[in-house]
Amino acid sequence: MKKVAFCTLGCKVNQYESEAVSSLFEKNGYEVVDFNEKADVYVINTCTVTGISARKSRQMIRRAKALNNDAILVAMGCYSQTAPEEVNRISGVNLIIGTKDRDRIIEYIKEIEDGRQKVNVVGNIMQARNFEDLYVSEYRGRTRAYIKIQEGCTQFCSYCIIPYARGPIRSREPQDIMKEVKKLADNGFKEVILTGIHVASYGRDLKNTSLLDIIQRIHEIEGIERIRLSSVEPGIITSEFVRVVKNLEKVCPHYHISLQSGCDDTLKRMNRKYNTYEYRNIVDRLRDNIEDVSITTDIMVGFPGETDWEFEQTYKFVKEICFSKMHVFRFSPRKGTPAYSFADQISGGVKETRSTRLIKLSDECALKFHKQFIGREMLILFEEEKNIPGFFEGLTPNYIRVFCKGDNSLIGEIRKTVLTEAKSDYVRGEISNLA
């Protein structure tokens, strides 16, 4: 039996797509093995959101070649889409495929096996108009399932390469989403996470549905106990949205709402579509209406022209909001974006200092948030055993990571658990009535 191995870099969408492509290989008689094993085909699902991710994509391509010099190497995904000529220069790459036509990957592999040395099928993603049908037939070792419902982005933030890597908005047909969710429920999955490149745009191209409509329809599916959203833009959190979701008990009270900066001047240069006043109102709307809500976010430091004053505005704003968790990252200039050529680029040392301060603040806010729940009994969906034997971890509906003593019977189950000790990155708990 032929063997295929995957290395997936980047976001949850990439993870979903790798799972879907691996299903295609399995249907065609391949065995999926660990990336560090010898395989006949290596698929590197690349990322290009930062310079580091692009560099790591190149490193993993070269590592695959070292594992088996005779293997077919596939470079797939965002880095391949935006820089196919760079990928083409990497020795040993046989197939370059971007962010579409991945459903034809077996066909391209056969062309190479028949003697074609190199296949480059990267096309103009900006002309794509249809959602690519990639389905996950089996999740290996998961208790929560990601479901890709949307592709593409037309926001064109000045720093972001993703619209050029993923193309325009394409939404998955509602009936296809429901079919996959029902299958997951039938296979014992209790939580689904709706993901996409710009989830808030779901349905805009279909005209007859919306993100809120999809959430309501999934809510009716028996067996699904939790519905979680991946990262969303602030604009989706309208009064109507909150009015509806607060009455849907399966919708997790956790919203990852991208901020990027707490300074209006910086947001304007970033070409973000909101200001801090609007963002604060959205946070207040959620906190006023949804019990135990957790709000997490992304913050970028060192955007071109970010003065000390602008950074202090950001620091002050996020301290006042006190997110339950912040993902802090440094601006990375991406060729092809407007910000790549902006004046007043910030030095690495300044980025490091600002990043360190915000990460420290994030830990402080996370600890404060976690302490609110000590002594509370909450429902935990357990996922896996930790490195410490006998300890298992899982998530509350509002995305608190909890560690408890237990056994393998917990995995995939939702259990009442009393939270006992708060840390910045997790909470200890004791399972109620553990037999």
C-alpha positions in Angstrom: 0.0 0.0 0.0 1.3 3.5 -0.9 1.9 5.9 1.9 1.2 9.6 2.2 2.3 12.0 4.9 1.1 15.5 5.7 2.6 18.6 7.3 0.1 21.4 7.9 1.2 24.9 8.8 -0.9 27.8 9.7 -4.6 28.2 10.6 -7.6 26.0 11.4 -8.8 26.3 7.8 -5.5 24.7 6.6 -6.0 21.9 9.2 -9.5 21.2 7.8 -8.2 21.2 4.2 -5.4 18.8 5.0 -7.9 16.4 6.6 -10.1 16.6 3.5 -7.2 16.0 1.1 -6.0 13.1 3.2 -9.5 11.6 2.8 -9.0 11.8 -1.0 -5.8 9.8 -0.7 -7.4 7.2 1.6 -10.2 6.7 -0.9 -7.5 6.0 -3.5 -5.8 3.3 -1.6 -3.1 5.3 0.3 -2.2 4.9 4.0 -1.8 8.1 5.9 1.4 8.0 8.0 3.2 10.4 10.3 5.2 13.1 8.5 8.5 11.8 10.0 8.0 8.4 8.5 9.1 7.3 5.0 6.3 7.9 2.5 5.7 7.8 -1.2 4.0 11.2 -1.2 4.6 14.2 1.1 2.0 17.0 1.2 3.1 20.3 2.8 0.1 22.5 3.3 1.9 25.9 3.4 1.2 29.2 5.1 2.3 32.7 4.2 0.6 34.9 6.8 4.0 36.0 8.1 7.5 35.9 6.9 8.2 33.2 9.6 5.4 31.0 8.3 6.7 31.2 4.7 10.2 30.4 5.8 8.9 27.4 7.8 7.0 26.2 4.7 10.3 26.1 2.8 12.0 24.3 5.6 9.4 21.6 5.8 9.5 21.1 2.0 13.2 20.5 2.2 12.8 18.2 5.3 10.4 16.0 3.3 12.9 15.6 0.5 15.5 14.5 3.1 13.1 11.8 4.5 12.8 10.2 1.1 14.6 11.5 -1.9 12.4 9.4 -4.3 9.1 10.6 -2.9 6.7 12.9 -4.7 6.7 16.3 -3.0 3.5 18.4 -3.0 3.6 22.1 -2.0 0.0 23.2 -1.4 -1.8 26.2 0.0 -1.3 29.9 0.6 2.5 30.2 0.1 2.3 28.2 -3.1 -0.5 30.4 -4.3 1.2 33.7 -3.6 4.8 32.7 -4.5 4.7 29.8 -7.0 8.0 30.9 -8.6 9.8 30.7 -5.2 8.4 27.3 -4.6 9.4 26.2 -8.1 13.0 27.0 -7.2 13.0 24.6 -4.3 14.8 21.4 -5.3 12.6 18.3 -5.4 9.1 19.8 -5.6 7.0 17.9 -8.0 3.5 19.4 -7.6 2.7 23.1 -6.9 -0.9 23.6 -6.1 -2.4 26.7 -4.5 -5.8 27.2 -2.8 -8.0 25.7 -5.5 -8.1 22.5 -7.6 -7.0 20.5 -4.6 -9.9 18.1 -5.2 -7.9 17.0 -8.3 -4.7 16.2 -6.4 -4.8 12.5 -7.1 -5.1 13.2 -10.8 -2.0 15.4 -10.7 -0.1 12.8 -8.7 -0.9 10.2 -11.4 0.5 12.5 -14.1 3.8 12.7 -12.2 3.9 8.9 -11.7 3.4 8.6 -15.5 6.6 10.5 -16.1 5.7 14.2 -15.9 8.6 15.8 -13.9 6.8 18.8 -12.4 3.2 20.0 -12.4 2.3 23.6 -11.5 -1.4 24.2 -11.4 -1.5 27.5 -9.6 -3.9 29.8 -11.3 -5.5 33.2 -10.8 -7.3 32.8 -7.5 -9.1 36.2 -8.0 -11.2 34.6 -10.7 -12.5 31.9 -8.4 -16.2 32.0 -7.9 -17.3 28.6 -6.5 -16.7 27.1 -3.1 -14.3 24.1 -3.6 -16.0 20.9 -2.4 -13.5 19.3 0.1 -15.1 17.0 2.6 -13.6 15.4 5.7 -14.8 11.8 5.8 -13.0 10.9 9.1 -11.4 12.9 11.9 -8.6 11.1 13.5 -8.1 11.5 17.3 -10.4 14.5 17.6 -13.3 15.3 19.9 -14.2 18.6 18.4 -14.7 19.0 14.7 -13.9 22.0 12.5 -16.2 22.6 9.6 -15.1 25.0 6.8 -18.2 26.9 5.7 -16.6 29.8 3.8 -13.6 30.7 1.6 -12.0 34.0 0.6 -11.8 37.6 1.9 -12.4 41.0 0.3 -11.5 43.1 3.3 -8.0 43.9 2.0 -6.4 45.1 5.3 -3.3 46.9 4.3 -0.9 44.4 6.0 -2.6 41.1 5.0 -1.6 38.8 2.1 -4.6 36.5 2.6 -7.1 38.1 0.1 -4.4 37.5 -2.5 -3.9 33.9 -1.4 -7.5 33.0 -1.0 -9.4 35.1 -3.5 -13.0 36.5 -3.3 -15.8 35.3 -0.9 -17.3 31.9 -1.7 -19.8 30.3 0.7 -20.5 26.6 1.1 -24.1 25.6 0.3 -26.2 25.2 3.5 -27.3 21.7 2.6 -23.7 20.6 2.3 -22.9 22.0 5.7 -25.9 20.3 7.3 -24.9 17.0 5.8 -21.4 17.1 7.2 -22.6 18.2 10.7 -25.2 15.4 10.8 -22.5 12.9 9.9 -20.2 14.2 12.6 -23.1 14.0 15.1 -23.7 10.4 14.1 -20.1 9.7 14.7 -20.2 11.0 18.3 -18.8 14.5 17.9 -20.4 16.9 20.4 -18.9 20.2 19.3 -18.5 21.8 15.9 -16.4 24.9 15.2 -17.5 26.9 12.2 -14.4 28.2 10.4 -13.4 29.9 7.2 -11.1 32.7 5.9 -13.7 35.4 6.8 -16.5 33.6 8.5 -18.5 36.8 9.0 -18.9 37.1 5.2 -20.7 33.7 5.0 -23.7 33.9 2.7 -23.1 37.2 1.1 -22.6 35.6 -2.3 -25.5 33.2 -1.9 -28.1 35.8 -1.0 -30.4 33.3 0.6 -28.6 32.5 3.8 -26.3 34.0 6.4 -24.0 33.0 9.3 -26.8 33.5 11.7 -29.1 31.3 9.6 -26.5 28.5 9.6 -26.0 28.7 13.3 -29.7 28.3 13.9 -30.0 25.4 11.5 -27.1 23.5 13.2 -28.7 24.2 16.6 -31.5 21.9 15.6 -29.3 18.9 14.8 -29.6 16.2 17.4 -26.3 15.1 19.0 -24.5 18.4 18.6 -24.2 20.0 22.0 -21.9 22.9 21.3 -21.5 25.3 18.4 -18.4 27.5 18.4 -17.3 30.2 16.0 -13.7 30.7 14.9 -12.4 34.3 14.6 -14.9 36.8 13.5 -14.8 40.5 12.5 -16.5 43.0 14.9 -19.2 44.0 12.4 -21.0 40.7 12.6 -21.8 41.2 16.3 -24.9 43.3 15.7 -27.8 43.8 18.2 -29.9 41.4 16.1 -27.1 38.8 16.1 -26.7 39.0 19.9 -30.5 38.9 20.4 -30.7 35.6 18.6 -27.6 33.8 19.8 -28.2 34.5 23.5 -31.3 32.3 23.3 -29.5 29.4 21.5 -28.1 27.4 24.4 -25.8 25.3 22.2 -23.9 28.4 21.0 -20.7 28.7 23.1 -20.3 32.0 24.9 -16.9 32.6 23.4 -16.1 35.1 20.7 -12.7 35.7 19.2 -13.1 39.2 17.7 -10.1 40.5 15.9 -9.0 44.0 17.1 -5.4 44.3 15.8 -4.9 47.8 17.4 -6.4 49.9 20.1 -5.5 53.1 18.4 -7.8 54.7 15.8 -4.9 56.2 13.8 -3.3 52.8 13.5 -6.6 51.1 12.6 -7.1 53.6 9.8 -3.7 52.8 8.3 -4.4 49.1 8.6 -7.6 49.7 6.6 -9.7 48.1 9.3 -13.4 48.8 9.1 -14.2 50.0 12.6 -12.8 52.3 15.3 -12.2 51.7 19.0 -15.5 53.3 20.0 -17.5 50.9 17.9 -15.4 47.9 19.1 -16.0 48.8 22.7 -19.7 49.0 22.1 -19.6 45.5 20.6 -17.8 44.1 23.7 -20.3 45.8 26.0 -23.2 44.4 24.0 -21.9 40.9 24.4 -21.1 41.3 28.1 -24.4 42.9 28.9 -26.4 40.1 27.2 -24.5 36.8 27.4 -23.7 35.2 30.7 -20.0 34.1 31.3 -19.0 35.4 27.9 -15.3 35.1 27.0 -13.9 37.6 24.5 -10.5 36.9 23.0 -8.6 38.8 20.3 -5.6 39.4 18.1 -3.2 42.3 18.6 -0.5 43.3 16.2 2.5 45.3 17.4 5.0 47.3 15.3 2.8 48.2 12.4 4.5 50.8 10.2 4.2 54.3 11.8 3.1 52.9 15.2 4.6 55.6 17.5 5.2 55.1 21.2 2.0 57.2 21.8 -0.1 55.0 19.5 1.2 51.8 21.2 0.3 53.3 24.6 -3.2 54.0 23.3 -3.4 50.3 22.3 -2.1 49.2 25.7 -4.6 51.4 27.6 -7.5 50.2 25.4 -6.8 46.5 25.8 -6.2 46.9 29.5 -9.6 48.6 29.9 -11.3 45.9 27.9 -9.4 43.1 29.7 -9.8 40.3 27.2 -9.8 36.8 28.5 -6.9 36.0 26.2 -4.9 38.0 23.6 -2.9 36.5 20.7 -0.1 39.0 20.3 2.1 39.0 17.2 4.5 41.3 15.4 3.9 43.0 12.1 5.6 41.1 9.3 5.9 42.9 5.9 4.4 40.8 3.2 5.4 41.6 -0.4 2.4 42.5 -2.4 0.5 44.3 0.3 0.3 48.1 0.7 2.0 48.0 4.2 5.0 46.3 2.7 6.2 49.7 1.3 4.9 52.0 4.0 7.3 54.4 5.5 8.4 54.4 9.2 8.9 50.6 9.5 9.5 49.6 13.2 12.6 47.9 14.4 12.7 44.4 15.6 13.8 45.5 19.1 10.8 47.8 19.5 8.4 45.1 18.3 9.9 42.7 20.8 9.5 45.2 23.7 5.9 46.0 22.8 5.1 42.3 22.3 6.5 41.4 25.7 4.5 44.0 27.5 1.2 43.0 25.8 1.8 39.3 26.5 2.4 40.0 30.1 -0.9 42.0 30.2 -2.7 39.2 28.4 -1.6 36.7 31.1 -2.7 39.1 33.9 -6.2 39.5 32.3 -6.5 35.8 31.6 -5.7 35.0 35.3 -8.3 37.6 36.4 -10.9 36.0 34.1 -10.2 32.5 35.3 -10.4 33.5 39.0 -14.1 34.5 38.4 -15.0 30.9 38.0 -13.2 29.3 40.9 -15.7 27.3 42.9 -18.1 27.1 40.0 -19.3 23.8 38.6 -19.0 23.9 34.8 -19.4 21.5 31.9 -16.1 20.3 30.4 -15.7 18.6 27.0 -12.6 16.4 27.6 -10.2 16.1 24.7 -7.0 14.3 25.6 -4.5 13.2 28.3 -1.8 15.7 29.2 1.9 14.9 29.5 1.3 14.2 33.2 -0.1 10.6 33.4 -3.6 10.6 34.8 -4.4 14.2 33.9 -6.8 15.1 31.2 -7.7 18.4 29.6 -10.9 19.9 28.2 -12.7 23.1 27.5 -15.6 24.9 29.2 -18.2 26.4 26.8 -16.5 29.8 27.3 -13.1 28.4 26.3 -11.4 27.9 29.7 -8.9 25.1 29.4 -9.3 22.8 32.4 -7.0 20.0 33.7 -8.4 17.2 35.8 -7.4 13.8 37.2 -9.3 11.0 35.4 -9.0 8.2 32.9 -9.4 7.6 29.2 -13.2 7.2 29.5 -13.4 11.0 29.8 -12.2 11.6 26.2 -15.0 12.9 24.1 -17.4 13.2 27.1 -18.9 16.3 28.7 -18.7 16.1 32.5 -19.6 18.4 35.3 -16.4 19.7 36.9 -15.7 22.1 39.8 -13.0 24.6 39.0 -10.5 24.7 41.9 -7.3 26.6 41.0 -6.7 29.4 38.5 -3.5 29.9 36.4 -3.1 32.3 33.5 -3.1 29.5 30.8 -5.4 26.9 32.4 -7.5 26.0 35.5 -7.4 23.0 37.6 -10.6 21.2 38.3 -12.2 18.2 40.0 -14.8 16.1 38.2 -18.1 15.9 40.1 -19.2 12.4 41.1 -16.4 10.6 39.4 -17.0 6.9 39.7 
